[in-house]
């Protein structure tokens, strides 16, 4: 009987000691926990999409060519826009000037005059036979009239292209082209049957 009491007492002491040690260890681990948990990741917030931006860029380019490109911060395109439209305007003015020149001479001959510029020699003397015949005047008018119309159409086309370019650029500037979304070629060699696979891999990163 005394032995049983002694054994029970020893077991009770061991249980109390184990519980105390476990409780002390738990409290120690709680004290060692950091106050802050730092997550090694960066969340980038993408810029909000402005649905009116393409319309604004197109409107600015319609008011003044090149202004939409400046709005999109594509400043290097502005000289190209003015060079293209300026070339079209130059050819239109040049062809229109030549057309009016031959038309005035033709109208003068129809009125019975022989004093147009083609009746005048380089030294200023009057010629009996013009250097350009009346038929050639008609052909020249037709030639320069057609070139004038083509120059006008090309100039208007370049003006419209300037507006379209500003609009498309504003759209593309809002596309997500970062590394979280990528399309890359994929090549894999199969070691079992010595064949290769070629394709495209689309990656999404969240």
VENMO-V7408 format. One record per pair of residues at least 24 apart in sequence whose C-alpha atoms are under 8 Angstrom apart, sorted by the first residue. I is the first residue (numbers start at 1). GAP is how many residues later the second one is. If there is no record, write none. Layout:
# VENMO-V7408
((I	GAP) (I	GAP))
This chain:
# VENMO-V7408
((49	125) (50	124) (53	117) (53	118) (54	112) (54	113) (54	114) (54	115) (54	116) (54	117) (55	112) (57	106) (57	109) (57	110) (57	113) (58	105) (58	106) (58	108) (58	109) (59	104) (61	101) (61	102) (61	105) (62	97) (62	101) (65	94) (65	97) (65	98) (66	96) (68	95) (68	98) (68	99) (69	97) (72	94) (72	97) (72	98) (81	77) (81	81) (84	74) (85	70) (85	73) (85	74) (88	63) (88	64) (88	66) (88	67) (89	62) (89	63) (89	66) (91	57) (91	60) (92	55) (92	56) (92	57) (92	59) (92	60) (93	55) (95	49) (95	50) (95	52) (95	53) (96	48) (96	49) (96	52) (98	46) (99	41) (99	42) (99	45) (99	46) (100	41) (102	35) (102	36) (102	38) (102	39) (103	34) (103	35) (103	38) (105	32) (106	28) (106	31) (106	32) (109	25) (179	26) (180	24) (180	25) (180	26) (181	24))
